[in-house]
Amino acid sequence: MVKKKLKKLYGRDAREFFNQVMVEQPLLPFLIPLGLFAWFIERWVVPFSNWVPLAAAVWATIQYGRIKRRTTVEDLNKRWKHLILNTTPTTPIEPCEWLNKLLLEVWPNYMEPKLSKRFQSTVERRLKNRKPKLIDKIELQEFSLGSCPPTLGDQGMRWITSGDQQVMCLGFDWNSHEMSVMFLAKLAKPLIGTCRIVINSIHIKGDLLLSPILDGEAILYSFESTPEVRIGVAFGSGGSQAIPGMELPGVSTWLVKLLTETLGKTMVEPRRLCFSLPSVDLRKRAVGGVLSVTVVSASNLCKSTANDIGNCQSSNGGATYGIADNKVSQTFVEVEVGNLMRKTSTSKGLNPTWNSTFNMVLHGETGIVKFLLYELDSGGVKFNYLTSCEIKVKYVHDGSTIFWAIGHNSGVVAKHTEHCGQEVGMVVPFEDINDI
C-alpha cells in the first residue's frame, strides 16, 4: 500500500516537472526526435564529419546575407532621412523636452553667469542714453537672472529652409520670479534724494529662430517678431528718499519700453545676435582693438523722378534705392563705430566708387560698423540721408573673428577670419528705407 502511494507521488512529480520544462522550453518535444534521427543517421547512414561543415557553411552564409541586408536597409534609411532633412522646406514638429532638461542642468553654473555678465554691460550702455524725467542719475548695482531658465520649444521645434539657410524654429517662454536686478537712482527735482528700483520678475514670450552659419562655427539667434514683455518692479528707500517706498510714476513703463526697444534693435528679425562655437578655447579675451575699414563702392543706385526717395527694381531682381532727382547725384558714406565717425569722399553716378580706408577703434569683444549713405544736393552744401547698413563684429576665444550682416531678402552674409590682421571682403545690401 505504501509502495503504491510512493509510485503515484513520484509519477505526479515527474508529470509536473515535465509540464514545467515544456512551458519553459516549448521546442523540447521537437529536439528529442531530432536528436534520435541524427543519432540514426550517424549510426547507420553517414558520419556527421562529412556534412556538418557544409551545413555550418550554408547557415553562416544565410546569416551573413541577412546581416548585410539589414545593414544596407539601415544605411539607406539614414541617407533618406538626411536627404529629407536637407531638401524638405519644413520638417515635422519634434519634441524637445531633452533640451529643457539639459538647459535646467547647465543654467545655474554656466549659462546664467555668462548671460548675466553680457546683459549687464548692455543694460549699463543703454542706461547712459535713456532715462525718465524723474530720474537725474541711475546706476546698476546688482544683476542676476536667477536660477529659473527659460522654456524652449514648449510646443515642439522644427526646421525650415529660408533661401539657402537652415533655420530652427522653437518657442521661447521665460517666466521667472527669481531674478534680481537692482538700480540706485538719484531723483530729479522737484523730488529730492535717492531710491532703489528692483526688477524681481520677468516674462518674455516669443518665437525664437536659430541659424547655424560658417559650417557650424557659430549660431545666429533672433526673435521672429517683437516678443511679449512684462516685468515686475519694486521700489525701496535709498537712504535719503523723501517718501520711503514711494512708487515712481512711469518708471515701470519706461523699463518695459527700454527692454522691448533693446530686443527690437538687437535680436528681432532681421537683426541677429551671434553665439560662437570655437573648436578650441585659447582663453584669449579682447578688451579692444583697431579695425581697418575700407569702403570700396556701391552699385545699382537707381535714380527716381519722384519727389522723395523710393524703391525700384534692378535688372537682377534685387531691391535698390532711388535718389530724389533725375540728375547724376553725388553720394558719400559715413562710417560709425561706437561714437567714432568717419566720412568718405563724394562720388558721382549710380555706381559710385570711394576706396576710402579708416582705422576705427573697437571697444570690447563685439561691435557694430554702421554705413550711412548720404546724397549731396546740386549746390554741394546740404546733404540728405538715404539709407544704411551695418556689419557686426565678434571676437572669438580661439583668436578668430566673425563678421555677419543682413543679406538680400533678410538672409545672412557671414565671413570668418582665422586670426587678427587678416583681411575679409563683404558685399552687404542697404536696408529698406521704411525700416530705418
C-alpha positions in Angstrom: 0.0 0.0 0.0 2.8 2.3 0.9 4.7 1.5 -2.3 1.7 2.3 -4.5 1.4 5.7 -2.8 5.1 6.4 -3.4 4.8 5.4 -7.1 1.8 7.8 -7.5 3.6 10.6 -5.8 6.7 10.1 -7.9 4.6 9.9 -11.1 2.8 13.1 -10.2 6.1 15.0 -9.5 7.5 13.7 -12.8 4.5 15.0 -14.7 4.7 18.4 -13.1 8.4 18.6 -13.8 7.8 17.6 -17.4 5.0 20.2 -17.8 7.2 22.9 -16.3 10.0 22.1 -18.7 7.6 22.2 -21.6 6.4 25.7 -20.6 10.0 27.0 -20.3 11.3 25.1 -23.4 8.5 24.7 -25.9 10.9 23.3 -28.6 12.0 20.4 -26.5 9.5 17.9 -28.0 10.9 18.6 -31.4 14.5 18.4 -30.3 14.2 14.9 -28.8 13.1 13.2 -32.0 15.6 15.3 -34.0 18.4 14.1 -31.8 17.2 10.5 -32.2 17.1 11.0 -36.0 20.6 12.5 -36.0 21.8 9.5 -34.0 20.3 7.1 -36.5 21.9 8.9 -39.4 25.3 9.0 -37.7 25.0 5.3 -36.7 23.7 3.7 -39.9 23.9 6.1 -42.9 26.9 8.6 -42.9 29.1 10.1 -40.2 28.5 13.8 -39.3 32.1 14.7 -40.0 31.3 14.7 -43.7 28.3 17.0 -44.0 28.2 19.1 -40.7 30.9 21.6 -42.0 28.9 22.0 -45.2 25.7 22.7 -43.2 27.5 25.2 -41.0 28.9 27.0 -44.0 25.4 27.2 -45.6 24.0 28.5 -42.3 26.8 31.1 -41.9 26.2 32.3 -45.5 22.5 32.7 -44.9 23.1 34.7 -41.6 25.7 36.9 -43.3 23.3 37.7 -46.1 20.6 38.7 -43.6 23.0 40.9 -41.7 24.2 42.6 -44.9 20.6 43.2 -46.0 19.7 44.7 -42.6 22.8 46.9 -42.6 22.0 48.1 -46.2 18.4 48.9 -45.3 19.5 50.9 -42.2 22.1 52.8 -44.2 19.6 53.7 -46.9 17.1 54.9 -44.2 19.8 57.1 -42.7 20.6 58.6 -46.1 17.0 59.1 -46.9 16.4 60.9 -43.6 19.5 63.1 -44.2 18.2 63.9 -47.8 14.8 64.8 -46.4 16.3 67.0 -43.7 18.4 68.9 -46.3 15.8 69.2 -49.0 12.4 69.5 -47.3 11.5 73.1 -46.7 9.8 72.3 -43.4 10.4 69.3 -41.1 7.8 67.8 -38.8 7.4 69.2 -35.3 9.7 67.4 -32.8 9.5 67.4 -29.0 12.4 68.9 -27.2 11.9 68.1 -23.5 15.5 66.8 -23.5 16.7 70.4 -24.4 14.9 71.9 -21.4 16.2 69.2 -19.2 19.8 69.9 -20.4 19.2 73.7 -20.0 18.0 73.2 -16.5 21.2 71.4 -15.5 23.7 73.8 -17.1 21.8 77.1 -16.4 22.9 77.8 -12.8 26.6 77.4 -13.1 27.3 78.1 -16.8 24.6 79.9 -18.7 23.3 82.3 -16.1 26.7 83.8 -15.1 27.7 84.3 -18.8 24.4 85.8 -19.8 24.2 88.0 -16.7 27.6 89.4 -17.4 26.8 90.1 -21.0 23.3 91.6 -20.4 24.7 93.7 -17.5 27.1 95.5 -19.9 24.3 96.0 -22.4 22.0 97.5 -19.7 24.7 99.8 -18.5 25.2 101.2 -22.0 21.5 101.7 -22.6 21.0 103.4 -19.2 23.5 106.1 -20.2 21.3 107.2 -23.1 17.8 106.6 -21.8 16.3 107.6 -18.5 12.9 109.1 -17.4 12.5 112.7 -16.4 12.0 111.9 -12.7 15.5 110.4 -12.5 18.6 112.6 -12.7 21.1 109.7 -12.5 20.8 106.0 -12.4 23.4 103.3 -11.6 23.2 99.5 -11.9 24.2 97.8 -8.6 23.2 94.2 -9.0 22.3 92.0 -11.9 21.3 88.3 -11.6 18.9 86.4 -13.9 18.1 83.8 -11.2 18.0 80.1 -11.2 15.0 79.6 -13.4 15.9 79.1 -17.1 13.5 79.9 -20.0 11.4 77.1 -21.5 12.3 76.3 -25.1 10.1 74.6 -27.7 7.1 74.1 -25.4 5.0 73.1 -28.5 8.0 71.4 -30.2 10.5 72.6 -32.7 11.0 72.3 -36.5 13.5 73.2 -39.2 12.6 75.4 -42.1 14.5 76.4 -45.2 14.9 80.2 -45.9 16.7 80.6 -49.1 19.9 78.5 -48.7 19.8 78.9 -44.9 18.5 76.2 -42.5 16.6 77.8 -39.6 15.4 76.1 -36.4 12.1 77.5 -35.1 11.0 77.0 -31.5 9.0 78.8 -28.9 10.6 80.9 -26.1 8.8 81.3 -22.8 10.6 82.8 -19.8 8.6 83.4 -16.8 10.9 83.9 -13.8 10.2 85.3 -10.3 13.8 84.7 -9.1 15.8 87.3 -10.9 17.2 90.3 -9.1 18.2 93.5 -11.0 18.7 96.5 -8.7 19.3 100.1 -9.7 20.2 103.1 -7.5 18.5 106.2 -8.8 19.1 109.8 -7.9 15.8 111.7 -8.2 15.5 114.9 -10.2 13.6 118.0 -9.0 11.1 118.5 -7.5 11.8 115.2 -5.8 14.9 115.0 -3.6 17.0 112.0 -2.6 17.7 108.5 -3.9 15.7 105.3 -4.2 16.3 101.8 -5.2 14.5 100.2 -8.2 14.4 96.4 -8.2 13.3 94.2 -11.1 12.2 90.9 -9.4 10.2 89.1 -12.1 10.2 88.9 -15.9 8.1 87.4 -18.6 9.3 87.2 -22.2 7.4 85.1 -24.8 8.0 84.8 -28.5 9.2 82.6 -31.3 13.0 82.0 -31.4 15.0 81.4 -34.6 18.4 79.7 -34.6 20.5 79.7 -37.8 23.8 77.8 -38.0 26.4 79.6 -40.1 30.0 79.1 -41.3 29.7 75.3 -41.3 28.6 75.2 -37.7 31.3 77.6 -36.3 28.6 79.9 -34.9 24.8 80.2 -34.5 22.8 83.3 -35.1 19.7 83.7 -32.9 16.8 86.2 -33.0 13.1 86.5 -32.4 10.8 86.1 -35.4 8.8 89.2 -34.2 8.8 91.5 -31.2 8.2 89.3 -28.2 5.7 89.9 -25.4 7.5 91.5 -22.5 6.3 92.1 -18.9 8.5 92.9 -15.8 7.8 93.2 -12.1 9.2 96.3 -10.4 9.6 97.1 -6.7 10.7 100.4 -5.1 12.7 100.9 -2.0 14.3 103.6 0.1 17.8 104.7 -1.0 18.7 106.2 2.4 17.5 109.8 1.8 14.3 109.4 -0.1 11.6 111.9 0.8 8.8 109.2 0.9 10.2 105.7 1.6 8.8 103.0 -0.7 7.2 105.6 -3.0 6.4 104.3 -6.5 7.8 106.5 -9.2 5.2 107.1 -11.9 6.3 106.0 -15.4 9.4 104.0 -14.3 7.8 100.6 -14.9 6.6 101.6 -18.3 10.0 103.1 -19.1 11.8 99.8 -18.1 9.4 97.7 -20.3 9.8 100.1 -23.2 13.6 100.1 -22.7 13.8 96.3 -22.7 11.4 96.0 -25.7 13.4 98.5 -27.7 16.7 96.8 -26.9 15.4 93.4 -28.0 14.0 95.0 -31.2 17.2 96.7 -32.1 19.5 93.7 -31.4 17.6 90.4 -31.9 14.3 90.8 -33.7 14.4 89.7 -37.4 16.3 90.6 -39.4 18.7 91.7 -36.7 20.5 88.8 -35.1 23.0 88.1 -32.3 25.8 85.5 -32.6 26.8 82.6 -30.4 30.2 81.3 -31.4 31.2 77.6 -31.2 35.0 77.6 -31.4 36.7 74.2 -31.7 39.4 75.3 -29.2 39.5 77.9 -26.4 42.8 79.7 -26.1 41.3 81.7 -23.3 42.0 85.0 -25.1 40.0 88.0 -24.1 39.9 91.1 -26.2 39.4 94.5 -24.5 39.6 96.4 -27.7 41.5 96.8 -30.9 41.9 98.7 -34.2 39.6 97.9 -37.0 40.6 98.9 -40.5 37.6 99.6 -42.7 37.7 100.2 -46.4 34.6 101.4 -48.2 35.1 100.4 -51.8 32.0 101.1 -53.9 28.2 100.8 -54.3 26.2 99.6 -57.3 22.7 100.0 -58.7 21.8 103.3 -57.0 18.6 103.9 -59.0 17.5 107.4 -60.0 13.9 108.3 -59.4 11.8 111.1 -60.7 9.6 111.2 -57.6 9.9 113.9 -55.0 11.2 111.6 -52.4 13.4 108.5 -52.1 11.7 105.4 -53.5 12.4 101.8 -54.2 12.9 100.5 -57.7 13.8 97.1 -59.2 17.2 96.5 -60.6 18.0 94.4 -63.6 19.0 91.4 -61.5 15.7 91.5 -59.5 17.2 92.9 -56.3 15.8 95.9 -54.4 17.7 99.2 -54.9 17.2 102.6 -53.6 16.1 105.7 -55.5 17.7 109.2 -55.3 15.4 112.2 -55.2 16.1 113.8 -58.6 16.8 112.6 -62.1 20.3 114.1 -62.2 23.6 112.2 -61.5 23.9 112.7 -57.8 27.0 112.9 -55.5 27.0 110.5 -52.7 29.2 109.7 -49.7 29.2 107.2 -46.9 29.6 107.9 -43.2 31.2 105.1 -41.2 30.3 104.7 -37.5 31.9 102.5 -34.8 30.5 103.5 -31.4 30.9 107.2 -31.0 33.6 107.5 -33.7 32.6 108.6 -37.2 34.5 109.0 -40.5 33.3 110.2 -43.9 34.4 109.1 -47.3 34.9 111.5 -50.3 32.0 112.2 -52.6 31.5 110.3 -55.8 29.1 110.8 -58.8 26.9 108.3 -60.6 24.7 105.3 -60.0 27.7 103.1 -59.3 29.9 105.3 -57.1 33.5 104.4 -56.1 35.1 105.7 -52.9 38.0 103.4 -51.9 38.3 105.2 -48.6 40.1 103.5 -45.7 39.7 104.3 -42.0 41.2 103.0 -38.8 38.4 102.7 -36.2 38.7 101.8 -32.5 36.7 98.9 -31.4 36.0 98.5 -27.6 35.3 95.1 -26.2 34.9 91.8 -28.0 31.8 92.8 -30.1 30.9 95.8 -32.1 28.8 97.2 -34.9 30.2 99.0 -38.0 27.5 101.2 -39.5 27.5 102.6 -43.1 25.2 105.5 -43.7 24.6 106.7 -47.3 24.1 110.4 -47.9 23.4 112.4 -51.1 24.7 115.9 -51.7 22.4 118.4 -53.3 23.2 120.2 -56.5 24.8 123.1 -54.6 27.1 120.8 -52.7 26.0 122.3 -49.3 23.1 120.3 -48.0 23.0 116.5 -47.8 20.1 114.1 -47.4 20.2 110.8 -45.6 19.2 107.9 -47.9 19.7 104.5 -46.2 22.2 102.5 -44.2 23.5 99.0 -43.5 25.7 97.5 -40.8 28.2 94.8 -40.2 28.5 93.2 -36.7 31.9 92.0 -35.4 32.6 89.4 -32.8 36.0 88.3 -31.5 36.1 84.5 -30.7 38.1 83.0 -27.9 40.2 80.9 -30.4 41.7 84.0 -31.8 39.4 84.3 -34.8 36.8 86.9 -35.7 33.3 86.6 -37.1 31.6 89.2 -39.3 27.9 89.0 -40.2 25.3 91.2 -41.7 21.8 91.2 -43.2 21.8 89.9 -46.7 19.3 90.0 -49.6 15.7 89.1 -48.7 16.7 89.2 -45.0 19.2 86.5 -45.5 22.6 86.2 -43.9 26.1 87.4 -45.1 28.8 85.9 -42.9 32.6 85.8 -43.0 35.3 84.3 -40.8 39.0 85.2 -40.3 41.3 82.7 -38.5 43.5 85.4 -36.9 43.7 89.1 -36.3 45.0 91.2 -39.1 43.5 89.0 -41.9 41.5 90.9 -44.5 38.0 89.9 -45.4 35.7 91.3 -48.1 31.9 91.6 -47.8 29.1 92.8 -50.1 26.2 94.0 -48.0 22.9 95.4 -49.3 21.5 98.6 -47.9 18.4 98.1 -45.7 14.9 99.1 -46.6 14.4 102.8 -46.1 11.0 102.2 -44.5 12.7 100.1 -41.8 15.1 102.8 -40.7 
